[in-house]
Amino acid sequence: MSRDDVFLNSRQVRDRYGQVSDMWVWRRLDEDEGFPKPIRIKGRRFWRLADLRAWEEARSGEGV
């Protein structure tokens, strides 16, 4: 399994972006069309690490 094939839960995603709030994640999902959509497993949200990295790479190209 490659490192990008892992899934991060909501807490791990928030920690990845500097211990941001759940509201920050919600706003990314609502306002940023490029932010990866989570998959739901038993009612919990998970993001694929490769998708998050792709989003970060796209944002770094925007000068943000």
N, C-alpha and C positions, 0 to 999 in steps of 0.2 A: 504494500500500500504506500503510495507516495504521500508526502507531507501535505499536499494540497487536497488529498482525498478525505481529509478529516472534516468533521462538522463541529461547529462551535455553538454552544448554547447562548442564550441571551446574556447571561452574566459575563461569559468569556468575550463576547462581542463588545460589551460595554467597557470591559477592562482593556481591550485592545485599543480603544480610542480614548484612553485616559480616564477610565472610571466615570464615563458619562452616565447620565440618567437614562432610565427607560424611556422618558419623554423624548430625549435626543434621538434615540433609535426610532421611536414612533414618527417623529418629524422627518427623519431621513426617508422612511418608508412612504410617508404621505406627500412630501414635497420634492424629493429628489428621485426622478424617474429612473436614474441609473443605479440607485442603491439596490443591492440584491434582495430579492424577496426570500423570506425564510420558507423552509418546509416545516410542516407540522407532523410531529410524531407523538401520538398519545396526548395531544393537546399542548405540547411544548414546542417552542420555536427553535429551529436550528438553521445556521447558515453554513454554506460550504466555504471553506477557507479560500479556495481558488477564486470563487466569485467575489469575495471581499477584496482579495489582492488585485483582481482586475479592476474593481471600482476605484481602489486607491491609485492604481497606475493611471487610470483615465483622468482622475482628479489632479494628479501631479502634472499632467500635460496641460491642464488648464491654468496652471500657475496659482492654484488655490492652496 
